[in-house]
């Protein structure tokens, strides 16, 4: 999905602050939330991983940029479980009052603590157009591309969930290997369809992604589903 979460290749966010000996969880509640998410998604199957990711993508950009990693997880998990009817906003407020009577912590980000609803569009594609795929994971699929094939990441801009980052769209790369068949996240989220497609490991030259000032020695390898790709041109023997 196009949004503030897709920041690959963007600048202006300042230096990355590294924390020496960073703990797995900074607060006990983060560990509990991680466990709740695992139970909700893996054991009870209230939602799957692609719905989970799309829930984070739909968080208000102001709240997204101003919140910690697990604050985003908390909002995402609350939203998905309320959508599934597990509890309501009233239930949350009552539980908070029970745990912290007389306390009503407020944040300047509170007005932005929202997850946008799934909204279909009559003007733009929400889901990419699919051309291949199988309904079963063990169903044989003939891959369109083979290792060494020059491909181009499609210049697409769907409104919905997708796993093709913006910085590779329209860029040329080379198929490095084929990983096998996996569920296409786009149709799984928006159509409820488990469509299996080949996933390729694609090599992109850094200069093709970031321009001539990037190191000519650097390359990026990224896994992309078949319908994210198209034939890209003549094979580069020096790649």
C-alpha positions as CSV (number, residue, x, y, z in Angstrom):
1,X,0.0,0.0,0.0
2,X,1.2,3.5,-0.7
3,X,1.6,5.3,2.6
4,X,4.0,6.7,5.2
5,X,5.1,3.2,6.2
6,X,6.7,2.7,2.8
7,X,9.8,4.9,3.5
8,X,12.4,2.9,1.6
9,X,14.6,5.3,-0.4
10,X,13.1,8.4,1.3
11,X,15.3,10.9,3.3
12,X,14.8,13.8,5.6
13,X,14.1,11.7,8.8
14,X,17.4,12.5,10.4
15,X,20.1,10.1,11.6
16,X,19.3,6.6,12.9
17,X,19.7,6.5,16.6
18,X,21.3,3.2,17.6
19,X,20.8,1.8,21.1
20,X,23.7,-0.2,22.4
21,X,22.6,-3.5,23.9
22,X,19.0,-2.8,23.0
23,X,16.7,-5.2,24.8
24,X,14.1,-7.3,23.0
25,X,11.3,-5.4,24.9
26,X,11.7,-2.0,26.5
27,X,8.7,-2.4,28.7
28,X,6.9,-5.6,30.0
29,X,3.7,-4.6,28.2
30,X,5.5,-5.0,24.9
31,X,6.2,-8.6,25.6
32,X,2.6,-9.2,26.6
33,X,1.4,-7.6,23.5
34,X,3.7,-9.8,21.4
35,X,2.2,-12.8,23.1
36,X,-1.4,-11.6,22.6
37,X,-0.8,-11.0,18.9
38,X,0.7,-14.5,18.5
39,X,-2.3,-16.1,20.2
40,X,-4.8,-14.0,18.3
41,X,-3.3,-14.7,14.9
42,X,-1.7,-18.1,15.2
43,X,-3.9,-20.0,17.7
44,X,-7.3,-18.4,17.4
45,X,-6.8,-17.2,13.8
46,X,-8.7,-14.0,14.2
47,X,-6.6,-12.5,11.4
48,X,-3.6,-13.5,9.2
49,X,-0.3,-11.9,8.7
50,X,-1.3,-9.9,5.6
51,X,-4.3,-8.4,7.3
52,X,-2.0,-7.6,10.2
53,X,0.4,-5.7,8.0
54,X,-2.4,-3.9,6.2
55,X,-3.8,-2.8,9.6
56,X,-0.5,-1.0,10.3
57,X,-0.5,0.5,6.8
58,X,-3.9,2.1,7.5
59,X,-2.8,3.9,10.7
60,X,-3.0,7.7,10.5
61,X,0.4,9.0,9.3
62,X,0.8,11.5,12.1
63,X,0.3,8.8,14.7
64,X,2.5,6.4,12.7
65,X,5.5,8.7,12.7
66,X,5.1,9.8,16.4
67,X,4.7,6.3,17.9
68,X,6.9,3.5,18.9
69,X,7.0,0.1,17.2
70,X,4.8,-1.6,19.8
71,X,2.4,1.3,20.1
72,X,1.6,0.7,16.4
73,X,1.2,-3.0,17.1
74,X,-1.2,-2.2,20.0
75,X,-3.4,0.0,17.8
76,X,-3.4,-2.5,15.0
77,X,-4.3,-5.4,17.2
78,X,-7.1,-3.5,19.0
79,X,-8.5,-2.5,15.6
80,X,-8.5,-5.9,14.1
81,X,-9.9,-7.6,17.2
82,X,-12.7,-5.0,17.4
83,X,-13.4,-5.6,13.7
84,X,-13.8,-9.3,14.5
85,X,-16.2,-8.6,17.3
86,X,-13.8,-9.9,20.1
87,X,-14.4,-6.7,22.1
88,X,-15.6,-3.1,21.7
89,X,-14.1,0.3,22.4
90,X,-16.3,0.5,25.5
91,X,-14.8,-2.8,26.7
92,X,-11.3,-1.3,26.3
93,X,-12.2,1.9,28.2
94,X,-13.8,-0.1,31.0
95,X,-10.7,-2.3,31.4
96,X,-8.4,0.7,31.4
97,X,-10.5,2.3,34.1
98,X,-10.3,-0.9,36.1
99,X,-6.6,-1.2,35.8
100,X,-5.8,2.5,36.4
101,X,-8.7,4.0,38.4
102,X,-8.8,7.8,38.3
103,X,-6.1,8.0,35.6
104,X,-6.8,9.3,32.2
105,X,-3.5,9.7,30.4
106,X,-3.7,11.8,27.3
107,X,-1.3,12.4,24.5
108,X,-1.0,15.0,21.8
109,X,-1.2,12.1,19.4
110,X,-4.6,10.9,20.7
111,X,-6.7,12.7,18.0
112,X,-4.6,10.8,15.4
113,X,-4.8,7.4,17.0
114,X,-7.0,5.9,14.3
115,X,-6.9,3.2,11.7
116,X,-8.5,4.1,8.4
117,X,-11.3,1.7,7.3
118,X,-11.1,-0.4,4.1
119,X,-12.5,1.8,1.4
120,X,-13.2,0.5,-2.1
121,X,-12.6,2.9,-5.0
122,X,-14.5,3.4,-8.2
123,X,-11.6,5.4,-9.7
124,X,-8.4,3.5,-9.0
125,X,-7.5,-0.1,-8.7
126,X,-7.3,-1.4,-5.1
127,X,-5.8,-4.7,-6.0
128,X,-3.3,-5.4,-8.8
129,X,-4.4,-7.3,-11.9
130,X,-3.4,-11.0,-11.7
131,X,-2.5,-13.1,-14.7
132,X,-1.3,-16.4,-13.1
133,X,-1.7,-18.4,-10.0
134,X,-3.1,-21.6,-8.4
135,X,-5.6,-22.3,-5.7
136,X,-3.6,-25.0,-4.0
137,X,0.0,-24.8,-2.8
138,X,1.0,-28.1,-4.3
139,X,-0.6,-27.3,-7.7
140,X,2.1,-27.2,-10.4
141,X,2.8,-23.7,-11.8
142,X,5.1,-23.0,-14.7
143,X,7.1,-19.9,-13.8
144,X,7.1,-17.1,-16.3
145,X,10.7,-16.2,-15.7
146,X,13.9,-18.2,-15.2
147,X,17.2,-17.3,-13.4
148,X,19.1,-14.8,-15.5
149,X,16.0,-13.2,-17.1
150,X,16.0,-9.4,-17.1
151,X,12.7,-8.1,-15.6
152,X,11.2,-4.8,-14.6
153,X,9.1,-4.2,-11.5
154,X,5.8,-3.0,-12.7
155,X,5.0,0.7,-12.4
156,X,1.8,0.1,-10.4
157,X,0.1,2.1,-7.6
158,X,-2.7,0.1,-6.0
159,X,-4.7,1.7,-3.2
160,X,-4.7,-1.6,-1.2
161,X,-2.2,-3.8,0.4
162,X,0.8,-4.9,-1.7
163,X,4.4,-6.1,-1.1
164,X,6.1,-4.3,-3.9
165,X,7.9,-1.3,-2.4
166,X,7.7,2.0,-4.3
167,X,11.5,2.4,-4.7
168,X,11.7,-0.6,-7.1
169,X,8.7,0.2,-9.2
170,X,9.7,0.8,-12.8
171,X,13.2,-0.4,-12.1
172,X,15.1,-3.1,-14.0
173,X,16.6,-6.2,-12.3
174,X,17.7,-9.7,-13.0
175,X,16.0,-12.9,-11.7
176,X,18.5,-14.5,-9.3
177,X,16.5,-17.6,-8.2
178,X,12.9,-18.9,-7.7
179,X,11.8,-19.6,-4.2
180,X,8.6,-21.5,-5.0
181,X,4.9,-20.7,-4.8
182,X,3.4,-18.5,-2.0
183,X,0.0,-16.7,-1.4
184,X,-0.2,-13.4,-3.1
185,X,-0.9,-10.9,-0.2
186,X,-2.8,-8.4,-2.4
187,X,-5.7,-10.7,-3.3
188,X,-5.6,-12.4,0.1
189,X,-6.4,-9.2,2.0
190,X,-8.9,-7.6,-0.4
191,X,-10.6,-10.5,-2.0
192,X,-10.2,-13.3,0.6
193,X,-8.6,-15.5,-2.1
194,X,-5.6,-17.7,-1.5
195,X,-3.9,-17.3,-4.9
196,X,-0.4,-19.0,-5.0
197,X,2.2,-17.5,-7.3
198,X,5.9,-18.0,-7.9
199,X,8.1,-15.7,-5.8
200,X,11.5,-14.7,-7.3
201,X,14.6,-13.3,-5.8
202,X,15.5,-10.3,-8.0
203,X,18.8,-8.5,-8.0
204,X,18.8,-4.7,-8.6
205,X,21.9,-2.6,-9.1
206,X,22.1,0.2,-6.5
207,X,22.7,2.7,-9.3
208,X,19.6,1.6,-11.1
209,X,17.6,2.3,-7.9
210,X,19.3,5.4,-6.4
211,X,21.2,7.0,-9.4
212,X,24.7,7.4,-10.5
213,X,26.0,8.5,-7.1
214,X,25.3,5.1,-5.5
215,X,28.1,2.7,-5.2
216,X,28.6,0.7,-8.5
217,X,29.5,-2.3,-6.4
218,X,26.3,-2.4,-4.3
219,X,23.3,-4.5,-5.2
220,X,19.9,-5.2,-3.6
221,X,18.1,-8.5,-3.5
222,X,14.4,-8.5,-3.0
223,X,11.7,-11.2,-3.2
224,X,8.8,-10.3,-5.5
225,X,5.7,-12.2,-6.6
226,X,5.3,-13.0,-10.3
227,X,2.6,-10.4,-11.0
228,X,4.8,-7.7,-9.7
229,X,7.2,-8.3,-12.6
230,X,7.3,-8.0,-16.4
231,X,10.0,-8.6,-19.0
232,X,12.6,-5.8,-18.7
233,X,14.8,-5.8,-21.7
234,X,18.1,-7.3,-23.0
235,X,20.2,-9.4,-20.7
236,X,23.2,-7.6,-19.2
237,X,26.1,-10.0,-19.4
238,X,28.1,-8.0,-16.8
239,X,25.4,-8.1,-14.1
